[in-house]
Structures are given as C-alpha cells and as structure tokens.
Amino acid sequence: MNAVHEHITDAIKQPDLVRLTDNVILARFETMKVYAALGAVRTLLDRGVVRAGQTLVDSSSGIYALALAMACHRYGLKCHIVASTTVDSAMRAQLEVLGATVDQMPPSQSLRLDQERRVHRVTQLLAQRPDVHWMRQYHDSVHYEGYKHFAELITRALGDGPLTVVGAVGTGASTGGLIEPLRRADPSVRLLGLQPFGSVTFGSEGFTDPEAIIAGIGSSIWFDNVRHHLYDRLHWVDFRHAMAGAVGLLRDHAVFAGLSTGAAYLVAGWEAARNPDRTHVVIGADTGHRYVERVFARHSEALDVESLEPLEITSLDNLAMPWSAMEWHRRAWPVVQQEEQAS
C-alpha cells in the first residue's frame, strides 16, 4: 500500500528507478533538487541559521528554483529567485503561484553573462535586505545533506556489486552528495561526471558552444561545492550530443527527460558497453518539459546516439569539441599544478 504523504515534496523527491539495459539503470526524478533544498532548509532551521517567515534567496537555472520554492512552502518561509534566462514561462508561473518573487535575467546565449548577471543581482539584494538568507547552492555544503537519502535508496534497490554513477557535475552537490555515502560502504564505487564546453569547473572555459546553454551541467563561475577529488572520469559534451541523448532516451525507452539526463544517457551507454560487469546508474535530474522547443521539437535533427563516440584524451590540453573523455583519477584541482609538482 502506498503511503499518504503530508506534503508534495515527500511524494516527488524520490526517483523512479528504471532499467534501460542489463547494466544501465535510470534514476528518473521529476525535480531532483528537492532532495538538496529540503535537506538544506531543514538543516538550517534545525541549526537556527534561519527562522520561520524569513526570506531565502538564490540564483537558479530552473530545477533548484522550484525545489527551493517548494521547500519554503513546506516550512513557512518566503522565497526570492534570481532566475536564469533559461527559466521558461511554465516554470516561472509555478514559482509565482507558490509565492516566490522572481527576478529573471534577460535573454542571453552566453553562460558566463547569464551567471554573472545573476550573481550581481543577488549581491544587490543582500546589500538592500540584510535579513535575507542567501542559500548559496553553489557554495554551501549544506546542500549535500539531502542526498544521503538518495544513497540509501540506491543501496536498498541495487544491493552489492560493482557500481558506477553517471551524472552532470553542475553545482557538485547531487553527484558528490550521492557518492560520498556510497563510498563509505564501498570505496570502489566509480563516479563519472559530465561537463559542457565553456565551464570553468573542469577546465573547458576556453570553448564556446554556439548553439545553446546547457543549464545545470556546468558553470562559467567557480563552485565551491564541486569536490574534484570525488570524480573518477569526466566527459565533456556539446549541445548537439546532449540533444541526441535526450531524443534517443525518449525514442528508445519512452522517457521524457532534460538535457543533462540526455547527456548522461549518452555517456552511460558508451561506458556500459565497455564495462559490462558494472551497473551504471544514470542521474535523471528533471523532465523534458522546459526543452520542448529547443530540443524535442527539433527531434528530426537529432544525431543517432549509436553513431557517436568520444575523443579519449589524457590531458586537458587535448580537450576538443564535440565530445571528449578523460580519466580523472580522483585528483584535486588544479590538476595542472599537481602535475607540475609531480614532475
């Protein structure tokens, strides 16, 4: 018998686990960052850092915004979102009905410009309203807390056996918050991170993806919540490859998911075929609704997933579009300085 939930956040925070192939399992979320927002807000309230009725503010490209607004709704807090240009009208309407104040950045094809505008606006708000608490999803490790429950779910469902987690790096909290508790039980669990070209997080800031911003995968600004030493391997994918994965996932498995999930599906398929002894868990962060016009309406243009393969590199100096892959070996950042010291 299904449980009766006291709030919608309890109903949607857990993913559905869907077997795509013998050794690829999709953890499909409606909005994954409910885990992060609930865990963070609950912890801050317990610590006395924030109080009921206070306003929480943060910057978001979409799914964290909705998760934070829902957490505020649950715990009696006010919410102010500085939204990316990628936040669509459906998402904005939900935020506003939930009572959130929404500051949205103007249209931009530049990941860097969009994020710089958001950071500037948050800084303005904090100067004007000292009572506002900045959630700092990019920097405050409190966002790791909620994903411990995700790790418990994975462990119960999959049991023992070689495991690889595949997910977008983004803020670092979802992949990091999942892998740390998993590795406490089994240090051999591997983590494969995804990055877009143009992100500073793993050294691709010198590239520009001319087609689109891939929200939630990388960043043009530094994120303290990314713990580089947790990652075993990295894949960098451009918009066209992420689009191929998203369309392929819908076509092959009837799963309607966003671009970060599409990129993870593409990467997991490649990796799973070469590591058949390992179960690969794909983190499916959100649904595909906000990508209808930019991705799914153009499905006839999508590349065939089976025809794609990465360039295998051994140094960031060899990084190249449209898809590169590299063993990271759980190294800290900056890797270049470490290599120089070792030599």
Secondary structure by P-SEA (a helix, b strand, c coil): cccccccccccccbbbbbbccccbbbbcccccaaaaaaaaaaaaaaaccccccbbbbbbbccaaaaaaaaaaaaacbbbbbbccccccaaaaaaaaaaccccccccccccaaaaaaaaaaaaaaaaaaccccccccccccccccccaaaaaaaaaaaccccbbbbbbbcccaaaaaaaaaaaaaacccbbbbbbbcccccccccccccccccccccccccccccccccccccbbbbbcaaaaaaaaaaaaaaccccccaaaaaaaaaaaaaaaacccbbbbbbbccccccccccccccccccccccccccccccccccccccbbbbbccccccaaaaaaaaac
